[in-house]
């Protein structure tokens, strides 16, 4: 892991296409800005961990259970639009 110190207004680059700027430091919180190509996925670490757990759980679901759930969803009454 690379550890660098940056002050407010400073930044760094990752590769040729990602820029990270330190926008604000307030106590123990840091606000950063990230410039990256649209196709680059940027997620908070806890969101990425939740996604990985959900994907792993979904892959373990039995096919019959998935098919039954899809069947029930197709037969459920449509909710009125608000």
C-alpha positions as a printed NumPy array, in Angstrom:
array([[  0.   ,   0.   ,   0.   ],
       [  1.252,   3.437,  -0.94 ],
       [  0.753,   6.055,   1.773],
       [  1.118,   9.727,   0.853],
       [  0.35 ,  12.952,   2.68 ],
       [ -1.635,  15.651,   0.889],
       [ -2.967,  18.988,   2.058],
       [ -6.214,  20.661,   1.066],
       [ -5.928,  21.814,  -2.542],
       [ -3.337,  19.17 ,  -3.416],
       [ -3.921,  15.927,  -5.256],
       [ -2.423,  12.975,  -7.062],
       [ -2.914,  10.922, -10.217],
       [ -3.47 ,   7.209, -10.709],
       [ -2.273,   5.991, -14.071],
       [ -2.92 ,   8.287, -17.008],
       [ -6.643,   8.864, -16.56 ],
       [ -7.571,   9.185, -12.862],
       [ -7.036,  12.351, -10.809],
       [ -7.779,  12.658,  -7.097],
       [ -7.98 ,  16.087,  -5.457],
       [ -8.215,  16.866,  -1.731],
       [-11.09 ,  19.348,  -1.599],
       [-11.591,  19.862,   2.124],
       [-10.274,  18.642,   5.455],
       [-12.518,  19.085,   8.492],
       [-11.352,  17.367,  11.667],
       [-11.197,  13.642,  10.927],
       [-13.109,  13.88 ,   7.629],
       [-11.59 ,  14.422,   4.223],
       [-13.606,  15.373,   1.142],
       [-12.008,  14.186,  -2.083],
       [-12.856,  14.73 ,  -5.723],
       [-12.177,  12.042,  -8.314],
       [-11.912,  12.606, -12.075],
       [-12.032,   9.334, -13.988],
       [-13.448,   7.995, -17.252],
       [-17.181,   7.173, -17.1  ],
       [-16.497,   3.485, -17.582],
       [-14.425,   3.408, -14.367],
       [-16.457,   2.092, -11.433],
       [-15.807,   3.944,  -8.185],
       [-17.416,   2.556,  -5.018],
       [-16.969,   3.165,  -1.319],
       [-15.226,   0.161,   0.218],
       [-18.24 ,  -0.905,   2.337],
       [-20.54 ,  -0.77 ,  -0.719],
       [-18.138,  -2.937,  -2.73 ],
       [-17.974,  -5.47 ,   0.133],
       [-21.786,  -5.626,   0.332],
       [-21.989,  -6.096,  -3.446],
       [-19.487,  -8.961,  -3.297],
       [-21.432, -10.71 ,  -0.498],
       [-24.707, -10.297,  -2.411],
       [-23.201, -11.682,  -5.62 ],
       [-21.754, -14.679,  -3.769],
       [-25.137, -15.367,  -2.13 ],
       [-26.957, -15.092,  -5.44 ],
       [-24.621, -17.604,  -7.063],
       [-25.377, -20.136,  -4.304],
       [-29.159, -19.968,  -4.812],
       [-30.677, -23.17 ,  -6.157],
       [-31.99 , -22.884,  -9.69 ],
       [-35.425, -24.246,  -8.752],
       [-35.845, -21.571,  -6.06 ],
       [-34.842, -18.843,  -8.502],
       [-37.302, -20.115, -11.124],
       [-40.149, -20.259,  -8.578],
       [-39.402, -16.728,  -7.401],
       [-39.36 , -15.405, -10.971],
       [-42.661, -17.171, -11.659],
       [-44.253, -15.536,  -8.599],
       [-42.936, -12.108,  -9.569],
       [-44.44 , -12.425, -13.066],
       [-47.833, -13.344, -11.567],
       [-47.895, -10.62 ,  -8.915],
       [-50.505,  -7.891,  -9.473],
       [-49.222,  -4.634, -10.876],
       [-48.944,  -1.821,  -8.353],
       [-50.657,   1.481,  -9.232],
       [-48.322,   4.227, -10.342],
       [-48.201,   7.213,  -8.003]])
